[in-house]
Amino acid sequence: MITLLKNGNIYDGTGHEPYVGSILIENDRIVFAGKEISEDRADRVFNLEGLSVSSGFIDAHSHNDWFAIKKDPLPFFEPFVHQGITTFITGNCGLSVTGFDPESAYVDKLGGGLFSFRETTDEYGSMEEFFNAIDHKNPCNIASLIGHCSVRAGLIGSSDRPLTKNEEEKMLDILENALKQGACGISLGLMYEPGLYAGTEELKKVAALCLKYDLPLTVHPRANSAVSMAYPELLGRSHLLRAVDELVEIARETKLKLQYSHAIFVGRKSFQDKDEFLSIMHKLRENGVDAGFDIYHEVMGVSVITVILPAWYQSIGPVQRNKLFNKLKLWILCNASSKLLGFGFNDIEIAYIAEDCKQYEGKTVSLIARELKKSNLHTYLDLCEKSGFKGRVNMGPYSTPEIISELSKDDYCLYMTDAWVEENGIQNPAIYDCFPKFLRASLLGNGDTMARTIRKMTGGIADRFSLKDRGYINAGCFADITVFHEEKLKCAVPNQQKSFGIEKVFMNGKLVLEDGNVDKSLLKNAGHAVRCVGRGERY
């Protein structure tokens, strides 16, 4: 099938201003992109006059590797296709779906309490096995980082201890093999078990692998707030900035591609850290570190219910948790943190606890506490217990519209959703319209220019993660193409649990979305496994 898209306003992914031209697609590749071409070669022609065209959007921070291996992955990807997203950088926050020995006794410890091997086609220990399992068998294109948490958990579970020399060697070997097999980098999740137990020296050795292959190290830092449970001292330097300091130590005097995951500032007292955060990122670049960050267009976020619990409390057993001293210590820490953070139990909305706890969904912990006539902390810990410490929450504020506007214009910012479709409970609104909101903000003058906005969701991400022939409207590139209507984007009302302004989406040359309708038969197997092309020895 040869398809011609003509008269479109083409954003080519470079950040340059658009031009009116044509794109010729043959099978899964673009064979021409430019001003003029004859219609004679085309089997079908789409006149895109009045519409804009770009490479399919790439989500720079995703966890959809866990959903790519579902027995029926289609429902988990449809909402993103409506946003114009065709490719995902998955395996983030240290929580990749792969990176373990299938014989490991700790496979159930993978996923950080957020994800599990439920209704999946199988468990895939190596990156090669994962890519083979999803290639041409999945709705969207999937690139994947290899997660440090997953590899560490596969070796020693959630144990709060340093690795032995032998364990560390095994961990590094698994990580390196994944890079050789096409992983697009390594991810750290320093707020999740067991990543939160890793010391700086261990992390430097992980970073060295990224340097060897010239691939990114993406990092969910130990703290995203001015005060957290990651550090024992509640006063002094902001915990968010201490967590950034750790990354400076890891990257110091290197050319590491350091990607700070989801630049958020949890709690109103954390907003003041934004300027110093940006200053540190820019200073790292001045010193030779290839530092960058990513954001979503939301002021809230989704996490596991235990995200605000201190590491020491999570690591002790139920008997120790019930001791008066530990309860009192936790109460003092939580109350002090709330006051210093500008964030409390009234900011934690329950998204999902368990099937027999539907009555809590959509309510804050504070509201539930009032209904149950219990303290906030007692209610929160009770909800943790009811969920098996695996419940899901929507939390905010993580940012403000003003912060999002400023960060979105930074030269070293990329765009993402950090969202996934849940089978139960309240959904993350970012699954619906996160990327259209970036486009709308650009058109309204609240975001970056449109050309730069498009680059930050296409070519800029492809370059960052070494994705060959993705992210650009150029001859030879894969025909992932998103067509959008700028006036509809500008006039839309966001946050309606639906996308807006996206007219057509081609996935590897297949027209999978047109006028709001998804062709499920085409979309089902339209996606490719995207193996990256970093430097170094490859398989």
VEXDREN-2710 file (C-alpha; in Angstrom, 1 decimal):
% VEXDREN-2710
k/r/px/py/pz
1/MET/0.0/0.0/0.0
2/ILE/1.4/3.4/-1.0
3/THR/-0.2/6.4/0.7
4/LEU/0.2/10.1/-0.1
5/LEU/-0.5/12.8/2.5
6/LYS/-0.5/16.1/0.7
7/ASN/-0.9/19.8/1.6
8/GLY/-0.1/19.2/5.2
9/ASN/1.6/21.7/7.5
10/ILE/4.6/19.5/8.3
11/TYR/6.6/19.7/11.6
12/ASP/9.6/17.5/10.8
13/GLY/10.8/16.9/14.4
14/THR/13.9/19.0/14.2
15/GLY/12.4/22.0/15.9
16/HIS/12.5/24.0/12.7
17/GLU/9.4/25.9/11.6
18/PRO/6.9/23.9/9.6
19/TYR/6.4/23.8/5.8
20/VAL/3.5/22.9/3.6
21/GLY/4.3/19.7/1.7
22/SER/3.6/16.1/1.1
23/ILE/4.6/12.7/2.6
24/LEU/4.7/9.5/0.7
25/ILE/4.4/6.2/2.7
26/GLU/5.2/2.8/1.3
27/ASN/4.5/-0.1/3.6
28/ASP/5.9/0.9/7.0
29/ARG/8.3/3.6/5.8
30/ILE/8.3/7.2/4.6
31/VAL/9.8/7.2/1.2
32/PHE/9.4/11.0/0.5
33/ALA/8.9/14.1/2.5
34/GLY/9.1/17.5/0.9
35/LYS/7.3/20.2/-1.0
36/GLU/5.9/18.5/-4.0
37/ILE/5.5/14.9/-5.4
38/SER/3.2/13.4/-8.1
39/GLU/0.1/11.6/-7.0
40/ASP/0.7/8.9/-9.7
41/ARG/2.5/6.5/-7.4
42/ALA/-0.1/6.5/-4.6
43/ASP/-2.8/3.9/-4.1
44/ARG/-4.7/6.4/-1.8
45/VAL/-4.4/10.1/-1.3
46/PHE/-5.3/12.2/1.8
47/ASN/-5.6/16.0/1.3
48/LEU/-4.5/17.5/4.6
49/GLU/-5.1/21.1/3.7
50/GLY/-5.7/23.1/6.9
51/LEU/-4.2/20.3/9.1
52/SER/-0.8/19.8/10.7
53/VAL/1.4/16.8/10.5
54/SER/4.2/15.4/12.7
55/SER/6.0/12.2/13.4
56/GLY/3.9/10.1/15.8
57/PHE/4.3/11.3/19.4
58/ILE/6.8/9.5/21.7
59/ASP/6.0/9.2/25.4
60/ALA/9.3/9.8/27.1
61/HIS/8.3/8.2/30.4
62/SER/6.0/5.2/30.4
63/HIS/5.4/1.9/32.2
64/ASN/3.5/0.3/29.4
65/ASP/6.0/-2.6/29.1
66/TRP/3.9/-4.2/31.8
67/PHE/0.8/-3.9/29.6
68/ALA/2.4/-4.8/26.3
69/ILE/2.5/-8.4/27.5
70/LYS/-1.1/-8.6/28.5
71/LYS/-3.2/-11.3/26.8
72/ASP/-5.3/-8.5/25.4
73/PRO/-3.1/-5.3/25.4
74/LEU/-5.4/-3.3/23.1
75/PRO/-7.5/-1.6/25.8
76/PHE/-4.4/-0.4/27.6
77/PHE/-3.1/1.4/24.5
78/GLU/-6.2/2.8/22.8
79/PRO/-6.5/6.0/24.9
80/PHE/-2.8/6.9/24.1
81/VAL/-3.4/6.4/20.3
82/HIS/-6.3/8.9/20.6
83/GLN/-3.6/11.4/21.9
84/GLY/-1.4/10.8/18.8
85/ILE/1.1/8.7/20.8
86/THR/2.7/5.9/18.7
87/THR/5.8/5.0/20.7
88/PHE/6.7/4.6/24.4
89/ILE/9.9/4.7/26.4
90/THR/9.1/2.1/29.0
91/GLY/10.8/0.4/31.9
92/ASN/11.0/3.6/33.9
93/CYS/11.5/4.2/37.7
94/GLY/13.6/1.0/37.9
95/LEU/10.5/-1.1/37.4
96/SER/11.0/-2.8/34.0
97/VAL/8.9/-5.9/33.3
98/THR/12.1/-7.8/32.5
99/GLY/15.6/-8.3/33.9
100/PHE/15.5/-11.4/36.0
101/ASP/16.1/-15.1/36.1
102/PRO/12.8/-16.9/35.5
103/GLU/13.8/-19.3/38.2
104/SER/14.2/-16.5/40.8
105/ALA/12.2/-16.9/44.0
106/TYR/11.5/-13.2/44.0
107/VAL/9.6/-12.6/40.7
108/ASP/6.6/-11.5/42.8
109/LYS/8.7/-8.6/44.2
110/LEU/9.0/-7.0/40.8
111/GLY/6.7/-4.0/39.9
112/GLY/7.2/-1.9/43.0
113/GLY/3.7/-2.6/44.2
114/LEU/2.2/-0.9/41.1
115/PHE/2.5/-3.7/38.5
116/SER/2.3/-7.5/38.4
117/PHE/2.3/-10.4/36.0
118/ARG/-1.5/-10.7/35.9
119/GLU/-3.2/-11.8/32.7
120/THR/0.1/-11.7/30.8
121/THR/1.2/-14.0/28.0
122/ASP/4.2/-15.1/30.1
123/GLU/7.1/-13.8/32.2
124/TYR/10.1/-12.7/30.1
125/GLY/13.4/-12.7/32.0
126/SER/15.6/-11.1/29.3
127/MET/15.2/-8.0/27.1
128/GLU/15.6/-10.2/24.0
129/GLU/12.7/-12.5/25.1
130/PHE/10.6/-9.5/25.9
131/PHE/11.2/-7.8/22.5
132/ASN/10.5/-11.1/20.6
133/ALA/7.3/-11.5/22.5
134/ILE/5.8/-8.1/21.6
135/ASP/7.2/-7.4/18.1
136/HIS/4.3/-7.0/15.6
137/LYS/2.0/-8.4/18.4
138/ASN/1.3/-5.2/20.2
139/PRO/-0.7/-2.0/19.4
140/CYS/2.2/0.5/19.7
141/ASN/5.9/0.7/19.4
142/ILE/7.8/-0.2/22.6
143/ALA/11.3/0.8/23.5
144/SER/12.4/-0.2/27.0
145/LEU/14.9/0.7/29.7
146/ILE/16.2/-2.0/31.9
147/GLY/15.2/-1.4/35.5
148/HIS/17.7/-1.5/38.4
149/CYS/14.9/-2.2/40.9
150/SER/13.7/-5.2/38.9
151/VAL/17.2/-6.7/38.5
152/ARG/18.0/-6.2/42.2
153/ALA/14.6/-7.6/43.3
154/GLY/15.2/-10.7/41.1
155/LEU/18.4/-11.3/42.9
156/ILE/17.6/-10.6/46.6
157/GLY/13.9/-9.6/46.7
158/SER/13.2/-6.5/48.9
159/SER/16.0/-7.1/51.3
160/ASP/17.3/-3.9/53.0
161/ARG/21.0/-4.5/52.6
162/PRO/24.0/-3.9/50.3
163/LEU/24.6/-6.5/47.6
164/THR/27.5/-9.0/48.1
165/LYS/30.3/-8.8/45.6
166/ASN/28.9/-11.8/43.7
167/GLU/25.4/-10.4/43.7
168/GLU/26.6/-7.0/42.4
169/GLU/28.5/-8.7/39.6
170/LYS/25.4/-10.7/38.6
171/MET/23.3/-7.5/38.7
172/LEU/25.7/-5.6/36.5
173/ASP/25.9/-8.5/34.1
174/ILE/22.1/-8.7/33.7
175/LEU/22.0/-4.9/33.1
176/GLU/24.8/-5.0/30.5
177/ASN/23.2/-7.9/28.7
178/ALA/20.0/-6.0/28.4
179/LEU/21.8/-3.0/26.9
180/LYS/23.5/-5.3/24.4
181/GLN/20.0/-6.7/23.5
182/GLY/18.6/-3.3/22.7
183/ALA/17.5/-1.7/25.9
184/CYS/17.5/2.1/25.5
185/GLY/19.2/2.8/28.9
186/ILE/19.0/1.9/32.6
187/SER/16.4/3.3/35.0
188/LEU/16.6/3.8/38.7
189/GLY/13.7/4.0/41.1
190/LEU/15.3/5.3/44.3
191/MET/11.9/5.8/46.0
192/TYR/10.8/2.2/45.5
193/GLU/11.9/-1.1/47.0
194/PRO/14.5/-2.4/46.6
195/GLY/16.1/0.6/44.8
196/LEU/15.8/2.8/47.9
197/TYR/18.3/0.5/49.6
198/ALA/21.0/1.0/47.0
199/GLY/24.0/3.1/48.0
200/THR/25.8/5.7/46.0
201/GLU/28.8/3.4/45.1
202/GLU/26.4/0.8/43.7
203/LEU/24.6/3.4/41.6
204/LYS/27.9/4.8/40.2
205/LYS/28.7/1.3/38.9
206/VAL/25.3/1.2/37.2
207/ALA/25.9/4.7/35.7
208/ALA/29.2/3.5/34.3
209/LEU/27.4/1.0/32.1
210/CYS/25.3/3.8/30.7
211/LEU/28.5/5.7/30.0
212/LYS/30.0/2.7/28.3
213/TYR/27.1/2.4/25.9
214/ASP/26.3/6.1/25.7
215/LEU/22.7/5.5/26.8
216/PRO/20.6/7.4/29.4
217/LEU/20.4/6.7/33.1
218/THR/16.8/7.8/34.0
219/VAL/16.2/8.4/37.7
220/HIS/13.2/8.5/39.9
221/PRO/15.0/10.3/42.7
222/ARG/14.7/9.5/46.4
223/ALA/12.5/12.5/47.1
224/ASN/10.3/14.7/45.0
225/SER/9.4/17.0/47.9
226/ALA/11.0/19.5/50.3
227/VAL/10.4/17.0/53.1
228/SER/10.0/13.2/52.7
229/MET/10.6/10.0/54.5
230/ALA/13.8/9.3/52.5
231/TYR/16.0/11.3/54.9
232/PRO/15.8/11.2/58.7
233/GLU/16.3/15.0/59.2
234/LEU/13.2/17.1/58.7
235/LEU/15.0/20.4/58.8
236/GLY/17.8/21.8/56.8
237/ARG/18.3/21.4/53.0
238/SER/15.2/20.4/51.1
239/HIS/14.9/16.6/50.6
240/LEU/14.2/17.1/46.9
241/LEU/17.4/19.0/46.5
242/ARG/19.4/16.4/48.6
243/ALA/18.1/13.8/46.2
244/VAL/19.3/16.0/43.3
245/ASP/22.7/16.3/45.1
246/GLU/23.0/12.5/45.0
247/LEU/22.6/12.5/41.3
248/VAL/25.3/15.2/41.0
249/GLU/27.6/12.9/43.0
250/ILE/26.8/10.0/40.7
251/ALA/27.3/12.0/37.5
252/ARG/30.2/14.1/38.7
253/GLU/33.1/14.5/36.1
254/THR/31.4/12.3/33.6
255/LYS/29.4/12.9/30.3
256/LEU/26.6/10.8/31.6
257/LYS/23.2/11.1/29.9
258/LEU/21.3/11.8/33.1
259/GLN/17.6/12.0/32.7
260/TYR/15.7/13.2/35.7
261/SER/12.3/11.6/35.7
262/HIS/9.1/13.6/36.1
263/ALA/10.3/17.0/37.4
264/ILE/7.6/17.4/40.0
265/PHE/7.5/19.4/43.3
266/VAL/5.2/17.5/45.7
267/GLY/3.5/19.7/48.3
268/ARG/3.1/23.5/48.2
269/LYS/6.3/24.1/50.3
270/SER/8.3/22.3/47.5
271/PHE/7.4/24.7/44.8
272/GLN/10.2/27.0/46.0
273/ASP/12.7/24.4/45.0
274/LYS/12.0/24.7/41.3
275/ASP/14.5/27.5/40.7
276/GLU/17.4/25.7/42.4
277/PHE/16.5/22.4/40.6
278/LEU/16.7/24.1/37.3
279/SER/20.0/25.8/38.3
280/ILE/21.5/22.4/39.2
281/MET/20.4/20.8/35.9
282/HIS/22.0/23.6/33.9
283/LYS/25.1/23.6/36.0
284/LEU/25.5/19.9/35.4
285/ARG/25.4/20.6/31.6
286/GLU/28.0/23.4/32.0
287/ASN/30.2/20.8/33.6
288/GLY/29.9/18.3/30.8
289/VAL/27.0/16.1/32.1
290/ASP/24.3/15.6/29.5
291/ALA/21.5/16.3/32.0
292/GLY/17.8/16.6/31.1
293/PHE/14.4/16.1/32.6
294/ASP/10.8/15.3/31.6
295/ILE/7.4/16.5/32.6
296/TYR/3.7/15.8/32.1
297/HIS/0.9/18.4/31.7
298/GLU/-0.8/17.5/35.0
299/VAL/-0.6/19.0/38.5
300/MET/-1.2/15.7/40.2
301/GLY/0.3/12.2/39.9
302/VAL/-0.4/8.5/40.6
303/SER/1.7/6.4/43.0
304/VAL/1.5/3.4/45.3
305/ILE/-0.1/4.1/48.6
306/THR/3.1/3.5/50.5
307/VAL/5.1/6.2/48.7
308/ILE/5.0/8.5/51.8
309/LEU/6.0/5.8/54.3
310/PRO/9.6/5.9/55.5
311/ALA/11.9/3.1/54.4
312/TRP/12.5/1.9/57.9
313/TYR/8.7/1.5/58.5
314/GLN/8.3/-0.5/55.3
315/SER/11.2/-2.8/56.1
316/ILE/10.0/-3.9/59.5
317/GLY/7.4/-6.6/60.0
318/PRO/3.8/-6.3/61.3
319/VAL/4.9/-7.1/64.9
320/GLN/7.3/-4.2/65.0
321/ARG/4.8/-1.9/63.2
322/ASN/2.4/-2.4/66.1
323/LYS/4.8/-1.4/68.8
324/LEU/3.9/1.8/70.5
325/PHE/7.4/3.3/70.0
326/ASN/7.3/2.8/66.2
327/LYS/3.8/4.1/66.0
328/LEU/4.7/7.2/67.9
329/LYS/7.8/7.8/65.9
330/LEU/5.8/7.5/62.7
331/TRP/3.1/9.9/64.0
332/ILE/5.7/12.5/64.9
333/LEU/7.4/12.2/61.5
334/CYS/4.1/12.4/59.5
335/ASN/2.8/15.4/61.4
336/ALA/6.0/17.3/61.2
337/SER/6.4/16.4/57.5
338/SER/2.9/17.6/56.7
339/LYS/3.5/21.0/58.2
340/LEU/6.9/21.4/56.6
341/LEU/5.7/20.1/53.2
342/GLY/2.3/21.9/52.8
343/PHE/0.8/18.5/51.9
344/GLY/-1.4/16.3/53.9
345/PHE/-3.8/13.5/54.0
346/ASN/-6.5/15.7/52.4
347/ASP/-4.2/15.7/49.3
348/ILE/-4.2/11.9/49.0
349/GLU/-7.1/10.6/46.9
350/ILE/-7.7/6.9/46.9
351/ALA/-7.7/5.5/43.4
352/TYR/-7.9/1.8/44.4
353/ILE/-7.6/-0.3/47.5
354/ALA/-9.3/-3.7/46.8
355/GLU/-12.4/-5.0/45.2
356/ASP/-14.4/-5.0/48.4
357/CYS/-13.3/-1.4/49.2
358/LYS/-15.0/0.5/46.3
359/GLN/-16.5/2.9/48.9
360/TYR/-13.1/4.6/49.4
361/GLU/-12.4/5.4/45.7
362/GLY/-12.4/9.0/44.8
363/LYS/-12.2/10.1/48.5
364/THR/-9.3/11.7/50.3
365/VAL/-7.8/9.9/53.3
366/SER/-9.0/12.9/55.4
367/LEU/-12.6/12.4/54.3
368/ILE/-12.5/8.7/54.9
369/ALA/-11.1/9.4/58.4
370/ARG/-13.9/11.7/59.2
371/GLU/-16.5/9.2/58.0
372/LEU/-14.9/6.4/60.1
373/LYS/-14.3/8.7/63.0
374/LYS/-10.6/7.8/63.1
375/SER/-7.4/9.8/63.0
376/ASN/-5.9/10.5/59.6
377/LEU/-2.8/8.4/60.2
378/HIS/-4.8/5.5/61.7
379/THR/-7.0/5.6/58.6
380/TYR/-4.1/5.8/56.2
381/LEU/-2.3/2.8/57.8
382/ASP/-5.5/0.9/57.8
383/LEU/-6.0/1.5/54.1
384/CYS/-2.4/0.4/53.5
385/GLU/-3.1/-2.8/55.3
386/LYS/-6.4/-3.4/53.5
387/SER/-4.6/-3.0/50.2
388/GLY/-1.7/-5.3/51.2
389/PHE/0.5/-2.2/51.0
390/LYS/-0.2/-2.2/47.2
391/GLY/-3.0/0.3/46.9
392/ARG/-3.0/3.1/44.4
393/VAL/-3.5/6.8/45.1
394/ASN/-3.9/10.1/43.1
395/MET/-1.9/12.8/44.9
396/GLY/-1.4/16.5/44.5
397/PRO/-0.4/19.2/44.2
398/TYR/2.7/18.0/42.3
399/SER/3.1/21.2/40.3
400/THR/1.2/24.3/39.2
401/PRO/0.2/25.6/35.8
402/GLU/2.9/28.2/36.1
403/ILE/5.6/25.7/36.9
404/ILE/4.5/23.5/34.0
405/SER/4.6/26.5/31.6
406/GLU/8.1/27.5/32.7
407/LEU/9.6/24.0/32.6
408/SER/8.0/23.1/29.3
409/LYS/10.0/25.9/27.6
410/ASP/13.4/24.7/29.0
411/ASP/15.8/23.6/26.3
412/TYR/16.4/20.3/28.1
413/CYS/12.9/19.3/28.9
414/LEU/11.0/16.4/27.2
415/TYR/7.3/15.5/27.4
416/MET/5.7/12.3/28.7
417/THR/2.6/11.0/30.4
418/ASP/3.8/8.6/33.2
419/ALA/0.3/7.1/32.8
420/TRP/-1.2/3.7/32.3
421/VAL/-4.7/2.3/32.1
422/GLU/-5.8/0.6/35.3
423/GLU/-8.2/-2.3/35.3
424/ASN/-9.9/-1.0/38.5
425/GLY/-10.6/2.2/40.3
426/ILE/-10.0/5.8/39.3
427/GLN/-7.9/6.5/36.2
428/ASN/-5.0/8.9/35.8
429/PRO/-6.3/11.8/33.7
430/ALA/-3.0/11.8/31.7
431/ILE/-4.2/8.7/29.8
432/TYR/-6.7/10.9/28.0
433/ASP/-5.3/14.3/26.9
434/CYS/-1.8/14.9/28.3
435/PHE/-0.1/15.5/24.9
436/PRO/-2.9/17.5/23.4
437/LYS/-2.7/19.8/26.4
438/PHE/1.0/20.5/25.6
439/LEU/0.0/21.4/22.1
440/ARG/-2.9/23.6/23.3
441/ALA/-0.6/25.4/25.7
442/SER/1.7/26.2/22.8
443/LEU/-1.1/27.6/20.7
444/LEU/-2.4/29.7/23.6
445/GLY/1.1/31.1/24.4
446/ASN/1.5/29.2/27.7
447/GLY/4.0/26.7/26.4
448/ASP/7.0/26.4/24.1
449/THR/6.7/27.3/20.4
450/MET/4.8/24.7/18.4
451/ALA/7.9/23.6/16.5
452/ARG/9.9/23.1/19.8
453/THR/6.9/21.5/21.5
454/ILE/6.6/18.9/18.6
455/ARG/10.4/18.2/18.9
456/LYS/10.1/17.6/22.6
457/MET/7.5/14.8/21.9
458/THR/9.2/13.4/18.8
459/GLY/12.7/13.9/17.5
460/GLY/14.1/15.1/20.8
461/ILE/13.1/11.9/22.5
462/ALA/14.2/9.7/19.7
463/ASP/17.7/11.3/19.8
464/ARG/17.8/11.1/23.6
465/PHE/17.1/7.3/23.7
466/SER/18.9/6.4/20.5
467/LEU/15.8/5.2/18.6
468/LYS/16.8/4.8/15.0
469/ASP/14.5/6.1/12.3
470/ARG/11.8/7.3/14.7
471/GLY/10.7/10.8/15.6
472/TYR/11.2/12.5/12.3
473/ILE/9.4/13.2/9.1
474/ASN/12.2/12.1/6.8
475/ALA/12.6/9.6/3.9
476/GLY/13.7/6.3/5.4
477/CYS/12.0/6.8/8.8
478/PHE/9.2/4.6/10.0
479/ALA/5.8/5.9/9.0
480/ASP/4.5/6.8/12.5
481/ILE/2.5/9.9/11.8
482/THR/0.1/12.1/13.7
483/VAL/-2.2/14.5/12.0
484/PHE/-3.8/17.2/14.1
485/HIS/-6.1/20.3/13.9
486/GLU/-4.5/23.3/15.5
487/GLU/-7.7/25.3/15.7
488/LYS/-9.6/22.4/17.4
489/LEU/-6.7/22.0/19.9
490/LYS/-6.7/25.7/20.7
491/CYS/-10.5/25.9/21.3
492/ALA/-10.9/22.6/23.2
493/VAL/-11.8/22.2/26.8
494/PRO/-9.3/19.8/28.4
495/ASN/-9.8/17.4/31.3
496/GLN/-13.0/15.8/29.9
497/GLN/-11.6/12.2/30.0
498/LYS/-11.2/12.2/26.2
499/SER/-8.6/13.4/23.7
500/PHE/-9.0/16.4/21.4
501/GLY/-7.6/17.8/18.2
502/ILE/-6.1/14.6/16.8
503/GLU/-7.4/13.7/13.4
504/LYS/-5.4/10.7/12.1
505/VAL/-2.7/8.4/13.4
506/PHE/-0.5/6.1/11.3
507/MET/1.4/3.4/13.1
508/ASN/4.2/1.9/10.9
509/GLY/2.2/2.9/7.8
510/LYS/-1.1/1.6/9.0
511/LEU/-4.0/4.1/9.4
512/VAL/-5.1/3.1/12.9
513/LEU/-7.1/6.2/13.9
514/GLU/-9.3/8.4/11.7
515/ASP/-11.8/11.0/12.8
516/GLY/-11.8/9.7/16.3
517/ASN/-12.4/6.1/15.4
518/VAL/-9.8/3.4/16.0
519/ASP/-9.4/0.5/13.5
520/LYS/-8.9/-2.2/16.2
521/SER/-8.1/-4.9/13.7
522/LEU/-5.2/-2.9/12.3
523/LEU/-4.1/-1.5/15.6
524/LYS/-3.9/-4.8/17.4
525/ASN/-0.6/-5.9/15.8
526/ALA/0.7/-2.5/14.4
527/GLY/3.4/-2.0/17.0
528/HIS/7.1/-2.9/16.7
529/ALA/9.7/-3.7/19.4
530/VAL/12.1/-0.8/19.2
531/ARG/15.7/-1.9/19.9
532/CYS/18.0/1.0/20.5
533/VAL/21.3/1.6/18.9
534/GLY/23.7/2.7/21.6
535/ARG/27.5/2.6/21.4
536/GLY/29.4/-0.5/22.4
537/GLU/29.4/-4.2/21.8
538/ARG/26.0/-5.5/20.6
539/TYR/24.5/-8.9/20.1
END
